[in-house]
Amino acid sequence: VDGGWLVEVADQVSFTLPFRISDGSRTTVTVWEHTGPAVDAGDEAAEAVSDLLDRPVRVVGLAPEHDRAADAGYGGDDVPVGFVDGFPVLLTAEASLVDLNRRMPRPLPMTRFRPNLVVSGSAEWAEDRWSQVRVGDCLVELVKPCSRCAITTVDPERGVRDGAEPLRTLGTFRRGDRGVLFGWNVLVRDAGVVRVGDPVSVVHPV
């Protein structure tokens, strides 16, 4: 909608949020070891999401002075991040999901992995051999394979845990030092506009 986001959830709640939340009261948000300032989005959003979750919550946005950065160990010390897990972007590939689904008792959708960028047309697990890729106007760098947690076992349509997959199957062939892996954490090195259907080109392979 004009001037903001229209948020709709399963025909149960509907509310709008401005693109930048800047006028609300201040609070703090903790993500892992980092605690930083946030701006409250107001009562309309809070009441809608509280009703949906059946518990009191507040919806917040980044405060202008929020200073959290991505993991410096992977080149992210100068890359700002908000309330995400650890990196600003997560990239996955459709072909890799196809290969994973071949190995599982039943297939799962890509939404289980909550990616920002989904690449089609590549070979399975080809993303393991990419260092930098250009997506639309953006140059992004793949810096760390994503270790997957139990959130991937939650059906996003129903909000309930749905067995041990995909972690059980990933553990048979995609295990790393910190757990099972699917997708890549990405840093944006040259920002720009990204649209659905944009071409993806490998700038630097591994």
Disulfide bonds with the S-S distance in Angstrom:
none
